């Protein structure tokens, strides 16, 4: 059943249809939250809150726009303005991040025999790439994620953010310039002359418990391993390396436990979050 039919049925009180609506959107919301927050737990919490907002406001959807656009508008507004979300985002700048990247650089020889060595490198690569965007303010980060990572058209992205196309283009352009400059200067995958290379950074990251064999979720679920991404970037034109690095991260699915939480909300009839019609 197409999404608009599911939405209409859900608004009319059909529990199965509501479950179908949530299933259709939860992975996209989780991925957006993950790229904004660069933390799995924070992204899961934000996704749950956004889905509750979607459920409780479902009856206000007027079918005069794409449903996904309406959902993304709720999601982006939550991620940019919600105090609970903003309090979890670390105060990070490109200068601070650059200094951090250039500390604790060591020869990786002692780690190469670790059976998880390649997975650890890939986990570091993905985590670092996502965390880099935290150096942007929320508005610029969202513009960059929608435009360069999710590759939305400017019309759709500006509509989601409820700003003019000219304003959106300016935000995206400024964000892109900052990310490109930082990546070229500081990431060894993009520029071999940069000080920080994942191999040199790995030992220090493990000592600081930023990367661990006990948590390789990103690396294990990635269809692009470290060597593949490194080789891909070596063959990529300079002006495309930054975006290629940012896009070389899976569109991760929402955690299974999140589905269980949402299912319980639906099964309880959303007593605390009622629709205009009771669910049957």
FENURCOR-V140619 format. One record per residue. N is the residue number from 1. RES is the residue in one letter. SS is DSSP state (helix for helix, strand for strand, loop for the rest). OMEGA is omega in degrees with one decimal (999 if undefined). Layout:
n/res/ss/omega
N/RES/SS/OMEGA
N/RES/SS/OMEGA
//
This chain:
n/res/ss/omega
1/X/loop/179.7
2/X/loop/-169.2
3/X/helix/-177.8
4/X/helix/176.8
5/X/helix/176.8
6/X/helix/-179.4
7/X/helix/179.6
8/X/helix/179.7
9/X/helix/179.5
10/X/helix/178.7
11/X/helix/179.2
12/X/loop/175.7
13/X/loop/-178.4
14/X/loop/-176.9
15/X/helix/-179.9
16/X/helix/178.5
17/X/helix/178.7
18/X/helix/175.9
19/X/helix/178.4
20/X/helix/177.4
21/X/helix/-178.9
22/X/helix/178.9
23/X/helix/-176.6
24/X/helix/-172.7
25/X/helix/-168.6
26/X/helix/-179.8
27/X/helix/178.9
28/X/helix/178.7
29/X/helix/-180.0
30/X/helix/-179.1
31/X/helix/177.2
32/X/helix/179.6
33/X/helix/179.7
34/X/helix/179.8
35/X/helix/177.6
36/X/helix/-170.8
37/X/helix/177.5
38/X/loop/179.8
39/X/loop/-174.6
40/X/helix/-177.2
41/X/helix/179.2
42/X/helix/178.9
43/X/helix/178.3
44/X/helix/179.1
45/X/helix/-179.2
46/X/helix/179.3
47/X/helix/178.3
48/X/helix/-179.5
49/X/helix/179.6
50/X/helix/179.6
51/X/helix/176.6
52/X/helix/177.6
53/X/helix/178.0
54/X/helix/-178.5
55/X/helix/-174.2
56/X/helix/179.3
57/X/loop/-174.1
58/X/helix/-177.5
59/X/helix/179.3
60/X/helix/178.2
61/X/loop/-171.1
62/X/loop/176.9
63/X/loop/176.1
64/X/loop/175.2
65/X/loop/175.6
66/X/loop/-178.6
67/X/helix/-180.0
68/X/helix/177.0
69/X/helix/178.3
70/X/helix/179.1
71/X/helix/-180.0
72/X/helix/178.5
73/X/helix/176.4
74/X/helix/-177.0
75/X/helix/-177.7
76/X/helix/179.1
77/X/helix/178.0
78/X/helix/-175.0
79/X/helix/-177.9
80/X/helix/-170.0
81/X/helix/-174.6
82/X/loop/-176.1
83/X/helix/-179.0
84/X/helix/177.7
85/X/helix/-175.9
86/X/helix/-179.3
87/X/loop/-178.4
88/X/loop/-177.0
89/X/loop/-178.8
90/X/loop/175.4
91/X/loop/-173.3
92/X/loop/175.1
93/X/loop/178.7
94/X/helix/178.7
95/X/helix/178.9
96/X/helix/-178.7
97/X/helix/178.5
98/X/helix/178.6
99/X/helix/179.3
100/X/helix/-178.4
101/X/helix/-175.0
102/X/loop/175.3
103/X/loop/173.3
104/X/loop/177.4
105/X/loop/-175.8
106/X/loop/174.9
107/X/loop/-175.2
108/X/helix/-172.5
109/X/helix/-177.0
110/X/helix/-176.4
111/X/helix/-172.8
112/X/loop/178.4
113/X/loop/178.0
114/X/loop/-177.9
115/X/loop/179.9
116/X/loop/-172.0
117/X/helix/-177.8
118/X/helix/177.1
119/X/helix/179.0
120/X/helix/177.0
121/X/helix/-178.8
122/X/helix/175.9
123/X/helix/178.6
124/X/helix/179.9
125/X/helix/-177.7
126/X/helix/-178.6
127/X/helix/-179.2
128/X/helix/-179.8
129/X/helix/179.0
130/X/helix/-177.5
131/X/helix/179.1
132/X/helix/-176.3
133/X/helix/177.5
134/X/helix/177.6
135/X/helix/175.2
136/X/loop/172.6
137/X/loop/-171.2
138/X/helix/-178.1
139/X/helix/179.5
140/X/helix/179.6
141/X/helix/179.7
142/X/helix/178.4
143/X/helix/-179.6
144/X/helix/-179.4
145/X/helix/-179.6
146/X/helix/-173.0
147/X/helix/-172.5
148/X/helix/-179.9
149/X/helix/-179.9
150/X/loop/173.5
151/X/loop/175.7
152/X/loop/173.0
153/X/loop/-177.5
154/X/helix/178.8
155/X/helix/-177.8
156/X/helix/-177.6
157/X/helix/179.6
158/X/helix/176.9
159/X/helix/178.5
160/X/helix/-177.4
161/X/helix/179.1
162/X/loop/175.6
163/X/loop/179.4
164/X/loop/178.0
165/X/helix/179.3
166/X/helix/178.3
167/X/helix/179.1
168/X/helix/179.8
169/X/helix/178.8
170/X/helix/179.2
171/X/helix/179.8
172/X/helix/-179.0
173/X/helix/179.6
174/X/helix/178.8
175/X/helix/-178.8
176/X/helix/-179.4
177/X/helix/-179.7
178/X/helix/-178.8
179/X/helix/179.5
180/X/helix/-178.9
181/X/helix/-178.9
182/X/helix/-177.6
183/X/helix/-179.6
184/X/helix/-177.0
185/X/helix/-166.3
186/X/helix/-176.0
187/X/loop/-179.2
188/X/loop/176.7
189/X/loop/-178.7
190/X/loop/-177.7
191/X/loop/-175.5
192/X/loop/179.3
193/X/loop/179.4
194/X/loop/-177.2
195/X/loop/-173.1
196/X/loop/171.2
197/X/loop/-176.7
198/X/helix/-178.9
199/X/helix/-178.9
200/X/helix/-175.7
201/X/helix/-169.8
202/X/helix/-176.3
203/X/helix/179.8
204/X/helix/179.4
205/X/helix/177.4
206/X/helix/177.7
207/X/helix/179.7
208/X/loop/178.9
209/X/loop/173.6
210/X/loop/176.9
211/X/loop/-176.5
212/X/strand/175.6
213/X/loop/179.3
214/X/loop/179.7
215/X/strand/-179.8
216/X/loop/-174.5
217/X/helix/-178.1
218/X/helix/-176.1
219/X/helix/-177.5
220/X/helix/-178.6
221/X/loop/-177.3
222/X/loop/175.8
223/X/loop/177.8
224/X/loop/179.9
225/X/loop/-173.6
226/X/helix/-177.6
227/X/helix/179.6
228/X/helix/179.1
229/X/helix/178.5
230/X/helix/-179.9
231/X/helix/178.6
232/X/helix/-178.0
233/X/helix/177.2
234/X/helix/-179.0
235/X/loop/-175.6
236/X/loop/176.9
237/X/loop/-174.7
238/X/helix/-175.3
239/X/helix/179.8
240/X/helix/-174.1
241/X/helix/-177.4
242/X/helix/-179.3
243/X/helix/177.2
244/X/helix/178.0
245/X/helix/-179.0
246/X/helix/-179.3
247/X/helix/-179.1
248/X/loop/178.0
249/X/loop/-177.0
250/X/loop/170.1
251/X/loop/-171.8
252/X/loop/178.3
253/X/loop/178.2
254/X/loop/-178.2
255/X/loop/-178.7
256/X/helix/-177.9
257/X/helix/177.0
258/X/helix/177.0
259/X/helix/179.5
260/X/helix/178.9
261/X/helix/-179.4
262/X/helix/178.9
263/X/helix/180.0
264/X/helix/177.3
265/X/helix/-179.5
266/X/helix/-177.3
267/X/helix/177.6
268/X/loop/178.9
269/X/loop/180.0
270/X/loop/-177.7
271/X/loop/-178.3
272/X/loop/-178.0
273/X/loop/-171.1
274/X/loop/168.2
275/X/loop/179.0
276/X/loop/176.6
277/X/loop/178.5
278/X/loop/-177.9
279/X/loop/-179.8
280/X/loop/999
//
